[in-house]
Amino acid sequence: MNNIVNELVMPTHVQCALDGRWEEALLINKQSLLPPKEEFDAWLGGKTNFALEVFFCMPHRRVMFVGVRWMNRLPEELYEAVSSVVQLMEHRQASGKATYPTHFFEESLSVRLLTDAPSYLEIGVNNFWQSVGSCVIWNAGEPPADTQGAISRVSALAPQLLKPQPSNVILNVAYKNPISHWAGVEISQETNGAFSFDEELLNDYLGALNDEPF
């Protein structure tokens, strides 16, 4: 299991995006319910690059989520998958019973995630991946990621990420198997509504990832 999401947490909300446009995500929570299938199909609009993320509540109110991407699935398959995830989220919230993120996906979608070595590590801004931009700080086959090397890459390729942001700065741990999926954890601190990159949090998470026995 991925060391950085290896704790019992409560799911808070689900969001879906098309073509990686998280800026325009479909939000599903207690206030914004899953729309009827006809409305969902209209939102899909025939697009085939579909992604879903489940957010979990972490200590200190930091953001953490696990996401999956499906390509070229039928609308009814996507709606069934989202419905299953939302139903389990609502059940967990009603019962007050926390869960491991990996167990949540096994129970709702019958898929085991976060078991192989990551394909790459990326830093970006929650729900602003395209508009703010992101930076891959490590790829499979490279030496283990280290904090100073990561900061050097970001400084050279996406220096805007080191400035205050409108949303949480995220370390995204991406996987290719068994399907495209990822785990995201916050590496920022909030001050007056702005989120600033936190080097210590990045260092802690990279250390945890490098300790995994792949």
Backbone as CSV, one residue per row, in Angstrom:
resi,resn,N_x,N_y,N_z,CA_x,CA_y,CA_z,C_x,C_y,C_z
1,MET,0.841,-1.191,0.000,0.000,0.000,0.000,0.883,1.251,0.000
2,ASN,0.478,2.259,-0.739,1.195,3.521,-0.793,1.328,4.107,0.616
3,ASN,2.567,4.368,1.067,2.791,4.820,2.434,2.159,6.175,2.749
4,ILE,1.951,7.010,1.741,1.484,8.360,2.031,-0.029,8.432,2.210
5,VAL,-0.752,7.373,1.884,-2.194,7.358,2.129,-2.581,6.157,2.980
6,ASN,-1.661,5.697,3.793,-1.863,4.494,4.596,-2.391,4.857,5.984
7,GLU,-3.608,5.415,6.027,-4.239,5.718,7.296,-5.753,5.730,7.120
8,LEU,-6.450,5.545,8.227,-7.907,5.536,8.197,-8.424,6.969,8.055
9,VAL,-9.265,7.191,7.059,-9.765,8.533,6.773,-11.235,8.442,6.355
10,MET,-11.912,9.599,6.390,-13.319,9.667,6.015,-13.457,10.342,4.652
11,PRO,-14.176,9.719,3.699,-14.396,10.382,2.410,-15.278,11.616,2.588
12,THR,-14.933,12.698,1.888,-15.673,13.952,2.034,-16.473,14.318,0.792
13,HIS,-15.901,14.087,-0.392,-16.630,14.401,-1.622,-15.978,13.718,-2.810
14,VAL,-16.721,13.700,-3.904,-16.275,13.108,-5.168,-16.306,14.196,-6.227
15,GLN,-15.364,14.145,-7.161,-15.440,15.039,-8.305,-15.023,14.295,-9.568
16,CYS,-15.605,14.714,-10.691,-15.339,14.086,-11.984,-14.910,15.161,-12.965
17,ALA,-14.040,14.784,-13.909,-13.556,15.751,-14.894,-13.427,15.084,-16.253
18,LEU,-13.531,15.906,-17.288,-13.373,15.465,-18.673,-12.121,16.103,-19.255
19,ASP,-11.320,15.295,-19.948,-10.101,15.783,-20.606,-9.158,16.487,-19.639
20,GLY,-9.157,16.057,-18.370,-8.244,16.641,-17.390,-8.581,18.052,-16.968
21,ARG,-9.791,18.526,-17.270,-10.186,19.896,-16.931,-10.804,19.927,-15.538
22,TRP,-9.939,19.798,-14.525,-10.437,19.815,-13.152,-10.958,21.187,-12.761
23,GLU,-10.584,22.207,-13.499,-11.137,23.539,-13.260,-12.647,23.557,-13.477
24,GLU,-13.166,22.597,-14.253,-14.592,22.525,-14.579,-15.193,21.237,-14.040
25,ALA,-14.693,20.756,-12.917,-15.097,19.455,-12.381,-16.556,19.439,-11.957
26,LEU,-17.154,18.264,-12.071,-18.489,18.000,-11.545,-18.329,17.574,-10.089
27,LEU,-18.813,18.388,-9.169,-18.662,18.138,-7.738,-19.870,17.390,-7.204
28,ILE,-19.603,16.368,-6.379,-20.675,15.584,-5.767,-20.403,15.498,-4.268
29,ASN,-21.305,16.082,-3.471,-21.187,16.039,-2.018,-22.588,16.139,-1.410
30,LYS,-22.667,16.439,-0.123,-23.969,16.501,0.538,-24.846,17.619,-0.026
31,GLN,-24.225,18.681,-0.514,-24.978,19.802,-1.062,-25.226,19.661,-2.566
32,SER,-24.309,19.013,-3.274,-24.423,18.835,-4.725,-24.494,17.344,-5.027
33,LEU,-25.705,16.831,-5.177,-25.905,15.399,-5.335,-25.580,14.942,-6.753
34,LEU,-25.366,13.626,-6.899,-25.153,13.041,-8.219,-26.373,13.322,-9.088
35,PRO,-26.205,13.946,-10.252,-27.363,14.258,-11.091,-27.976,13.005,-11.699
36,PRO,-29.216,13.082,-12.163,-29.818,11.951,-12.869,-28.983,11.578,-14.088
37,LYS,-29.144,10.333,-14.558,-28.315,9.844,-15.652,-28.429,10.717,-16.908
38,GLU,-29.620,11.225,-17.200,-29.787,12.049,-18.393,-28.930,13.308,-18.309
39,GLU,-28.899,13.929,-17.136,-28.071,15.125,-16.955,-26.582,14.769,-16.993
40,PHE,-26.245,13.626,-16.413,-24.847,13.172,-16.427,-24.390,12.938,-17.861
41,ASP,-25.232,12.279,-18.665,-24.888,12.022,-20.067,-24.712,13.329,-20.828
42,ALA,-25.572,14.312,-20.541,-25.449,15.611,-21.206,-24.144,16.294,-20.803
43,TRP,-23.765,16.147,-19.535,-22.492,16.727,-19.078,-21.319,16.047,-19.781
44,LEU,-21.394,14.716,-19.956,-20.334,14.003,-20.674,-20.164,14.553,-22.088
45,GLY,-21.264,14.810,-22.738,-21.219,15.393,-24.075,-20.449,14.572,-25.089
46,GLY,-20.417,13.258,-24.916,-19.719,12.401,-25.860,-18.221,12.299,-25.636
47,LYS,-17.675,12.989,-24.637,-16.237,12.914,-24.377,-15.881,11.560,-23.770
48,THR,-14.676,11.101,-24.031,-14.279,9.744,-23.628,-13.111,9.702,-22.649
49,ASN,-12.510,10.862,-22.339,-11.431,10.930,-21.351,-12.061,11.358,-20.029
50,PHE,-12.356,10.374,-19.175,-13.128,10.615,-17.952,-12.293,10.251,-16.735
51,ALA,-12.312,11.111,-15.723,-11.581,10.841,-14.485,-12.462,11.134,-13.281
52,LEU,-12.197,10.390,-12.218,-12.949,10.518,-10.970,-11.966,10.579,-9.817
53,GLU,-12.225,11.463,-8.861,-11.402,11.560,-7.660,-12.291,11.505,-6.423
54,VAL,-11.805,10.804,-5.402,-12.455,10.785,-4.096,-11.532,11.492,-3.107
55,PHE,-12.069,12.489,-2.418,-11.303,13.258,-1.441,-11.567,12.716,-0.042
56,PHE,-10.524,12.755,0.778,-10.608,12.249,2.143,-10.123,13.320,3.117
57,CYS,-10.675,13.282,4.327,-10.309,14.246,5.366,-9.081,13.749,6.110
58,MET,-8.029,14.569,6.104,-6.788,14.236,6.799,-6.617,15.115,8.032
59,PRO,-5.712,14.738,8.938,-5.411,15.622,10.066,-4.945,16.997,9.582
60,HIS,-5.163,17.989,10.379,-4.770,19.365,10.080,-5.495,19.911,8.847
61,ARG,-6.591,19.230,8.444,-7.454,19.693,7.351,-6.727,19.738,6.005
62,ARG,-5.672,18.974,5.870,-4.977,18.929,4.585,-5.745,18.062,3.593
63,VAL,-5.544,18.360,2.322,-6.234,17.657,1.245,-5.506,16.360,0.907
64,MET,-6.287,15.312,0.667,-5.751,14.060,0.152,-6.830,13.413,-0.712
65,PHE,-6.425,12.873,-1.858,-7.409,12.244,-2.737,-6.769,11.106,-3.512
66,VAL,-7.625,10.219,-4.014,-7.210,9.145,-4.915,-8.110,9.225,-6.133
67,GLY,-7.508,9.111,-7.329,-8.272,9.252,-8.557,-7.987,8.138,-9.540
68,VAL,-8.937,7.944,-10.462,-8.788,6.954,-11.538,-9.220,7.606,-12.849
69,ARG,-8.663,7.105,-13.956,-9.058,7.601,-15.279,-9.475,6.428,-16.159
70,TRP,-10.587,6.614,-16.864,-11.040,5.630,-17.843,-11.127,6.297,-19.204
71,MET,-10.742,5.549,-20.218,-10.827,6.025,-21.596,-11.822,5.162,-22.368
72,ASN,-12.657,5.828,-23.159,-13.540,5.137,-24.109,-14.505,4.163,-23.428
73,ARG,-14.999,4.526,-22.264,-16.030,3.729,-21.603,-17.420,4.234,-22.010
74,LEU,-18.389,3.342,-21.987,-19.752,3.725,-22.294,-20.308,4.613,-21.178
75,PRO,-21.191,5.567,-21.521,-21.764,6.454,-20.494,-22.419,5.697,-19.351
76,GLU,-23.110,4.597,-19.661,-23.779,3.847,-18.599,-22.772,3.183,-17.664
77,GLU,-21.614,2.777,-18.193,-20.572,2.207,-17.346,-20.017,3.261,-16.397
78,LEU,-19.799,4.456,-16.918,-19.275,5.535,-16.091,-20.268,5.930,-15.008
79,TYR,-21.526,6.024,-15.384,-22.537,6.427,-14.401,-22.669,5.374,-13.301
80,GLU,-22.594,4.109,-13.682,-22.664,3.034,-12.685,-21.477,3.101,-11.730
81,ALA,-20.285,3.377,-12.263,-19.094,3.467,-11.420,-19.201,4.643,-10.459
82,VAL,-19.591,5.806,-10.969,-19.724,6.981,-10.106,-20.790,6.744,-9.044
83,SER,-21.902,6.144,-9.435,-22.974,5.856,-8.482,-22.490,4.953,-7.358
84,SER,-21.703,3.945,-7.705,-21.184,3.018,-6.706,-20.267,3.726,-5.718
85,VAL,-19.401,4.596,-6.233,-18.485,5.346,-5.379,-19.261,6.290,-4.460
86,VAL,-20.230,6.993,-5.014,-21.012,7.950,-4.227,-21.827,7.231,-3.153
87,GLN,-22.404,6.101,-3.482,-23.187,5.349,-2.501,-22.326,4.906,-1.327
88,LEU,-21.113,4.435,-1.617,-20.229,4.015,-0.529,-19.794,5.221,0.295
89,MET,-19.517,6.350,-0.365,-19.152,7.562,0.372,-20.267,7.953,1.336
90,GLU,-21.500,7.968,0.837,-22.637,8.351,1.679,-22.825,7.370,2.831
91,HIS,-22.600,6.078,2.577,-22.706,5.068,3.635,-21.650,5.301,4.700
92,ARG,-20.420,5.565,4.278,-19.341,5.813,5.243,-19.627,7.066,6.069
93,GLN,-20.107,8.097,5.417,-20.408,9.337,6.136,-21.533,9.126,7.144
94,ALA,-22.551,8.363,6.755,-23.683,8.125,7.649,-23.286,7.270,8.855
95,SER,-22.408,6.292,8.629,-22.006,5.386,9.698,-20.888,5.962,10.558
96,GLY,-20.169,6.956,10.009,-19.030,7.516,10.726,-17.831,6.593,10.761
97,LYS,-17.826,5.573,9.908,-16.742,4.588,9.895,-15.699,4.982,8.851
98,ALA,-14.487,5.250,9.317,-13.401,5.637,8.419,-12.918,4.425,7.625
99,THR,-12.109,4.697,6.604,-11.642,3.633,5.718,-10.255,3.973,5.193
100,TYR,-9.536,2.968,4.745,-8.320,3.219,3.973,-8.733,3.562,2.544
101,PRO,-8.106,4.543,1.915,-8.484,4.888,0.537,-8.436,3.700,-0.418
102,THR,-7.433,2.846,-0.281,-7.351,1.690,-1.171,-8.518,0.737,-0.947
103,HIS,-8.911,0.534,0.309,-10.048,-0.322,0.606,-11.336,0.271,0.056
104,PHE,-11.428,1.595,0.083,-12.620,2.270,-0.442,-12.814,1.932,-1.921
105,PHE,-11.736,1.969,-2.693,-11.849,1.680,-4.122,-12.064,0.195,-4.381
106,GLU,-11.464,-0.659,-3.558,-11.714,-2.091,-3.707,-13.188,-2.407,-3.463
107,GLU,-13.760,-1.770,-2.440,-15.146,-2.046,-2.082,-16.123,-1.466,-3.090
108,SER,-15.832,-0.268,-3.605,-16.794,0.391,-4.487,-16.626,-0.002,-5.950
109,LEU,-15.388,-0.258,-6.407,-15.137,-0.523,-7.821,-14.465,-1.874,-8.080
110,SER,-14.181,-2.630,-7.022,-13.528,-3.944,-7.153,-12.204,-3.838,-7.898
111,VAL,-11.428,-2.812,-7.587,-10.123,-2.628,-8.213,-9.090,-2.317,-7.129
112,ARG,-7.933,-2.952,-7.224,-6.842,-2.718,-6.267,-5.908,-1.662,-6.834
113,LEU,-5.696,-0.614,-6.063,-4.879,0.504,-6.515,-3.654,0.682,-5.612
114,LEU,-2.679,1.435,-6.113,-1.513,1.864,-5.342,-0.674,0.687,-4.852
115,THR,-0.574,-0.356,-5.665,0.186,-1.533,-5.250,1.523,-1.657,-5.978
116,ASP,1.641,-1.101,-7.188,2.888,-1.166,-7.938,3.766,0.050,-7.624
117,ALA,4.953,0.069,-8.206,5.799,1.249,-8.091,5.194,2.393,-8.904
118,PRO,5.311,3.630,-8.434,4.769,4.759,-9.184,5.440,4.906,-10.545
119,SER,4.699,5.515,-11.482,5.239,5.805,-12.810,5.932,7.156,-12.838
120,TYR,5.368,8.111,-12.114,5.992,9.435,-12.020,5.404,10.206,-10.845
121,LEU,6.109,11.247,-10.427,5.660,12.163,-9.381,5.526,13.551,-9.990
122,GLU,4.476,14.236,-9.588,4.167,15.531,-10.198,3.681,16.497,-9.127
123,ILE,4.046,17.758,-9.268,3.554,18.805,-8.368,2.645,19.726,-9.160
124,GLY,1.491,20.036,-8.586,0.541,20.937,-9.226,-0.353,21.574,-8.184
125,VAL,-1.431,22.193,-8.638,-2.357,22.888,-7.747,-3.734,22.261,-7.900
126,ASN,-4.328,21.889,-6.781,-5.618,21.213,-6.790,-6.653,21.993,-7.602
127,ASN,-7.206,21.307,-8.610,-8.233,21.849,-9.501,-7.764,23.025,-10.360
128,PHE,-6.445,23.203,-10.441,-5.868,24.211,-11.338,-4.710,23.604,-12.131
129,TRP,-4.818,22.308,-12.450,-3.704,21.602,-13.080,-3.348,22.188,-14.432
130,GLN,-4.340,22.584,-15.205,-4.051,23.123,-16.536,-3.839,24.632,-16.509
131,SER,-4.611,25.342,-15.722,-4.523,26.802,-15.744,-3.263,27.329,-15.059
132,VAL,-2.854,26.697,-13.956,-1.607,27.097,-13.297,-0.423,26.345,-13.888
133,GLY,-0.650,25.079,-14.234,0.440,24.257,-14.749,0.977,23.329,-13.674
134,SER,1.740,22.350,-14.087,2.302,21.375,-13.155,3.723,21.038,-13.588
135,CYS,4.395,20.239,-12.765,5.788,19.879,-13.065,6.057,18.449,-12.605
136,VAL,6.507,17.605,-13.521,6.930,16.247,-13.170,8.310,16.336,-12.525
137,ILE,8.427,15.849,-11.296,9.686,15.954,-10.562,10.465,14.643,-10.532
138,TRP,9.833,13.567,-11.001,10.515,12.263,-11.011,9.791,11.336,-11.955
139,ASN,10.559,10.504,-12.676,10.009,9.466,-13.547,10.584,8.116,-13.157
140,ALA,9.822,7.068,-13.373,10.303,5.719,-13.094,11.609,5.460,-13.824
141,GLY,12.547,4.824,-13.146,13.858,4.556,-13.723,14.916,5.536,-13.289
142,GLU,14.513,6.678,-12.745,15.469,7.659,-12.240,15.870,7.312,-10.816
143,PRO,16.967,7.874,-10.319,17.308,7.687,-8.903,16.176,8.182,-8.019
144,PRO,16.110,7.700,-6.774,15.018,8.127,-5.892,14.883,9.651,-5.836
145,ALA,13.647,10.104,-5.802,13.382,11.551,-5.771,13.876,12.141,-4.453
146,ASP,14.455,13.314,-4.518,14.875,14.025,-3.316,14.343,15.448,-3.373
147,THR,14.222,16.059,-2.223,13.554,17.355,-2.120,14.269,18.440,-2.901
148,GLN,15.565,18.538,-2.749,16.287,19.617,-3.429,16.278,19.430,-4.942
149,GLY,16.365,18.192,-5.394,16.273,17.938,-6.826,14.907,18.306,-7.361
150,ALA,13.855,18.001,-6.568,12.498,18.341,-6.986,12.316,19.852,-7.068
151,ILE,12.813,20.569,-6.072,12.676,22.028,-6.072,13.442,22.636,-7.242
152,SER,14.592,22.061,-7.570,15.371,22.557,-8.707,14.595,22.394,-10.006
153,ARG,13.925,21.243,-10.173,13.125,21.031,-11.385,11.971,22.014,-11.457
154,VAL,11.296,22.184,-10.334,10.163,23.112,-10.320,10.642,24.528,-10.614
155,SER,11.748,24.928,-10.015,12.273,26.276,-10.234,12.607,26.519,-11.697
156,ALA,13.093,25.471,-12.371,13.489,25.618,-13.769,12.317,25.506,-14.735
157,LEU,11.338,24.632,-14.413,10.292,24.298,-15.380,8.933,24.928,-15.071
158,ALA,8.658,25.154,-13.794,7.346,25.708,-13.413,7.487,26.535,-12.142
159,PRO,8.262,27.624,-12.195,8.537,28.409,-10.983,7.297,29.018,-10.347
160,GLN,6.198,29.134,-11.118,4.973,29.701,-10.551,4.431,28.861,-9.403
161,LEU,4.791,27.556,-9.373,4.277,26.679,-8.322,4.861,27.013,-6.953
162,LEU,5.967,27.734,-6.935,6.595,28.115,-5.666,6.026,29.413,-5.112
163,LYS,5.091,30.008,-5.832,4.422,31.235,-5.383,3.090,30.876,-4.731
164,PRO,2.504,31.788,-3.932,1.190,31.516,-3.329,0.146,31.183,-4.390
165,GLN,-0.716,30.205,-4.091,-1.687,29.697,-5.050,-3.116,29.828,-4.519
166,PRO,-4.107,29.792,-5.428,-5.501,29.905,-4.999,-6.069,28.630,-4.394
167,SER,-5.334,27.521,-4.503,-5.790,26.246,-3.938,-4.574,25.454,-3.467
168,ASN,-4.845,24.282,-2.896,-3.803,23.470,-2.279,-2.747,23.037,-3.285
169,VAL,-1.476,23.176,-2.926,-0.387,22.627,-3.730,-0.318,21.127,-3.436
170,ILE,-0.210,20.330,-4.498,-0.364,18.878,-4.381,0.859,18.139,-4.923
171,LEU,1.272,17.099,-4.190,2.199,16.101,-4.727,1.345,14.962,-5.254
172,ASN,1.418,14.724,-6.552,0.616,13.695,-7.202,1.508,12.492,-7.510
173,VAL,1.104,11.324,-7.027,1.854,10.081,-7.230,1.069,9.249,-8.228
174,ALA,1.596,9.098,-9.437,0.821,8.518,-10.538,1.252,7.085,-10.843
175,TYR,0.261,6.264,-11.214,0.464,4.849,-11.511,-0.206,4.505,-12.843
176,LYS,0.321,3.498,-13.523,-0.244,3.063,-14.801,-1.083,1.796,-14.691
177,ASN,-0.798,0.965,-13.680,-1.469,-0.335,-13.575,-2.204,-0.472,-12.252
178,PRO,-3.350,-1.174,-12.199,-3.994,-1.893,-13.304,-4.747,-0.979,-14.277
179,ILE,-5.034,0.241,-13.833,-5.582,1.295,-14.681,-4.858,2.577,-14.314
180,SER,-5.003,3.589,-15.125,-4.400,4.879,-14.796,-5.035,5.421,-13.511
181,HIS,-4.193,5.656,-12.492,-4.710,6.171,-11.227,-3.614,6.919,-10.490
182,TRP,-3.989,7.584,-9.406,-3.033,8.440,-8.703,-3.506,8.699,-7.280
183,ALA,-2.562,9.106,-6.443,-2.857,9.591,-5.096,-2.269,10.985,-4.975
184,GLY,-3.052,11.898,-4.437,-2.589,13.270,-4.260,-2.606,13.654,-2.798
185,VAL,-1.533,14.302,-2.343,-1.460,14.770,-0.959,-0.991,16.224,-0.956
186,GLU,-1.509,16.962,0.002,-1.184,18.387,0.052,0.216,18.630,0.582
187,ILE,0.926,19.548,-0.079,2.272,19.950,0.375,2.305,21.476,0.475
188,SER,1.289,22.041,1.111,1.227,23.497,1.252,0.636,23.872,2.599
189,GLN,0.828,25.126,2.957,0.238,25.709,4.154,-0.622,26.892,3.735
190,GLU,-1.764,27.034,4.387,-2.683,28.116,4.034,-2.503,29.311,4.949
191,THR,-2.448,30.493,4.345,-2.396,31.753,5.088,-3.308,32.748,4.402
192,ASN,-4.378,33.131,5.091,-5.321,34.122,4.560,-5.836,33.744,3.171
193,GLY,-6.160,32.460,3.012,-6.753,32.015,1.771,-5.783,31.713,0.653
194,ALA,-4.495,31.905,0.870,-3.474,31.583,-0.130,-2.677,30.374,0.350
195,PHE,-2.273,29.530,-0.605,-1.580,28.275,-0.282,-0.139,28.342,-0.776
196,SER,0.790,28.172,0.147,2.212,28.280,-0.183,2.890,26.922,-0.040
197,PHE,3.736,26.598,-1.003,4.503,25.353,-1.025,5.249,25.161,0.286
198,ASP,5.197,23.937,0.827,5.851,23.598,2.092,6.923,22.548,1.827
199,GLU,8.174,22.950,1.917,9.298,22.059,1.623,9.357,20.883,2.591
200,GLU,9.027,21.119,3.860,9.097,20.042,4.846,8.079,18.939,4.545
201,LEU,6.869,19.329,4.144,5.873,18.320,3.807,6.319,17.500,2.599
202,LEU,6.848,18.165,1.579,7.358,17.434,0.421,8.444,16.460,0.844
203,ASN,9.352,16.900,1.688,10.449,16.048,2.148,9.918,14.821,2.893
204,ASP,8.897,15.028,3.735,8.322,13.911,4.493,7.701,12.883,3.557
205,TYR,6.934,13.361,2.562,6.257,12.436,1.661,7.238,11.713,0.745
206,LEU,8.250,12.411,0.266,9.246,11.748,-0.573,9.992,10.683,0.226
207,GLY,10.282,10.974,1.487,10.931,9.992,2.328,10.077,8.752,2.519
208,ALA,8.768,8.955,2.709,7.853,7.816,2.860,7.777,6.992,1.592
209,LEU,7.744,7.656,0.447,7.688,6.938,-0.817,8.969,6.148,-1.077
210,ASN,10.096,6.741,-0.754,11.375,6.071,-0.988,11.580,4.881,-0.058
211,ASP,10.813,4.830,1.031,10.902,3.703,1.967,10.053,2.516,1.549
212,GLU,9.238,2.676,0.488,8.339,1.591,0.087,9.133,0.442,-0.528
213,PRO,8.771,-0.806,-0.177,9.508,-1.983,-0.673,9.015,-2.462,-2.023
214,PHE,9.256,-1.704,-3.078,8.837,-2.140,-4.418,9.858,-3.105,-5.010
